[in-house]
Amino acid sequence: MKLEGKVAIVTGAGTGLGRAHALLLARSGAKVVVNDVGEGAAAVAAEIGAAGGDAMAVRCSVTDEAAVAAMVEEARRRFGAVHILVNNAGILRDVTFAKMSLDDFRLVVEVHLMGSVVCTQAVWGIMREQNHGRIVMTTSSTGLYGNFGQSNYGAAKMALVGLMQTLALEGARNGIKVNCLAPTAATAMTENLIPPTMKALLVPELVSPGLLALVCDEAPTRAILCAGAGHFERAYVTLTAGAYAGDDPDAGERVIAAWEAIGDPAGQTVPESGGAQIQQELASAARARNIA
Ligand SMILES: NC(=O)c1ccc[n+]([C@@H]2O[C@H](COP(=O)([O-])OP(=O)(O)OC[C@H]3O[C@@H](n4cnc5c(N)ncnc54)[C@H](O)[C@@H]3O)[C@@H](O)[C@H]2O)c1
C-alpha cells in the first residue's frame, strides 16, 4: 500500500472530489482526517471506517484559524503525525466582472487562497520538524487559462499556483513537496456547468489517481497536474528565450517589431525560480552591451 503509515488531511472532503480523494488515500493505507464545513464529513469518515480504514471527521471552515489549528492538533493526538495535506475545499460565486460585488470576490479569495494558506501554515512546522510533507493545492483550468464569469475564482486559483511555486522552494530542504492539481469532475460545484452527456465520463474518482502521484513517497515537487475523465496532463509556467530591445528611446518600437520573436516558444524554459528569469534578462543585456 502506497501510503501505509501516513496521515492525511483532506479539506472539503464531505462530497465531490474531496470525498473521492479521501476514499482513495484511505484505500492506499493512509489514516484520513475528513474535513468539511458542511454535513458530509462524518458520512465519509464512516464510509472509510466501514471499508476497514481509519478516519476521523472534522467539521470546520478552512478559513477558521483556531478551528484548523484544533483539527491539526486532534489529528496528531489521534494519529501521531500529519504527512499529507490536500487543500481541496472550495466554492463558486460566478458572475461577470461587470456585475461582481467586491464581497463575492473577497469571499472566493478567502476560501480558496486564504483557506489553503491557513491549513498549510497549520501543518508547515510539523512537516519541517519531521522532514517530510506532501501538500497539494487545488488549482483550476480557470486559474490557468481563464473562463467566462469566473474572474474571482480564476484569480484565487492562480494565486495557489504562486503559493505552490514559493512553498516548493522553501520546503525543499525539509523534504516537503508542494504541487498543484487542476481537476475536472462532475460534482455539486459543476452541476450547472458540465453538460449532462459528459457527466458519466467526468467522475471524481478518475481524478484522485493523480492526487496519489502528488502525495506518495516518489512525489514530484512544483508540478501542476491537470486531471479529468482519467486523462492527465501537466501545465507549466514557461518563459520564452525572448529578445533584447536596447536601451535607447526607440526600444518601444523595437518591442513592437520583435513581438513574434519575443513570443517564439522555441527554446522556452521553465525557470527554477523567479530569480532565474531575472538572470536570463541580465545575461541578454550583458551580451548585447558586451559586458563580460
Ligand atoms: N469539479 C471541477 O470540475 C473542478 C474544476 C477545477 C477545480 N475544482 C476544485 O476542486 C475542489 C473540489 O471541488 P468539487 O468540484 O468537489 O466541489 P464540491 O462543491 O462538490 O465540493 C467542495 C466541498 O468543499 C466544502 N467547502 C466549501 N467551503 C469550505 C470551507 N470554507 N471549509 C471547508 N470546506 C468547505 C463544501 O462543503 C464541499 O463539500 C475545489 O477547490 C474546486 O474549486 C473543481
The ligand as a Gaussian input file, in Angstrom:
#p B3LYP/6-31G(d) Opt

LIG

0 1
 N      -15.314000      19.991000     -10.218000
 C      -14.479000      20.538000     -11.081000
 O      -14.565000      20.344000     -12.316000
 C      -13.370000      21.399000     -10.581000
 C      -12.556000      22.045000     -11.539000
 C      -11.475000      22.791000     -11.106000
 C      -11.247000      22.899000      -9.742000
 N      -12.061000      22.305000      -8.839000
 C      -11.749000      22.471000      -7.427000
 O      -11.788000      21.212000      -6.791000
 C      -12.162000      21.398000      -5.423000
 C      -13.313000      20.477000      -5.081000
 O      -14.424000      20.855000      -5.861000
 P      -15.699000      19.926000      -6.125000
 O      -15.975000      20.018000      -7.553000
 O      -15.533000      18.618000      -5.469000
 O      -16.803000      20.812000      -5.390000
 P      -17.952000      20.411000      -4.338000
 O      -18.794000      21.632000      -4.214000
 O      -18.584000      19.139000      -4.708000
 O      -17.138000      20.175000      -3.012000
 C      -16.498000      21.218000      -2.334000
 C      -16.554000      20.913000      -0.869000
 O      -15.848000      21.955000      -0.166000
 C      -16.596000      22.248000       1.001000
 N      -16.265000      23.603000       1.460000
 C      -16.646000      24.780000       0.907000
 N      -16.162000      25.791000       1.638000
 C      -15.475000      25.254000       2.676000
 C      -14.770000      25.788000       3.768000
 N      -14.674000      27.108000       3.947000
 N      -14.180000      24.936000       4.638000
 C      -14.273000      23.596000       4.473000
 N      -14.952000      23.017000       3.465000
 C      -15.545000      23.849000       2.581000
 C      -18.042000      22.119000       0.579000
 O      -18.883000      21.969000       1.710000
 C      -17.981000      20.892000      -0.314000
 O      -18.198000      19.708000       0.426000
 C      -12.475000      22.884000      -5.265000
 O      -11.334000      23.557000      -4.775000
 C      -12.754000      23.318000      -6.671000
 O      -12.534000      24.706000      -6.866000
 C      -13.116000      21.565000      -9.232000

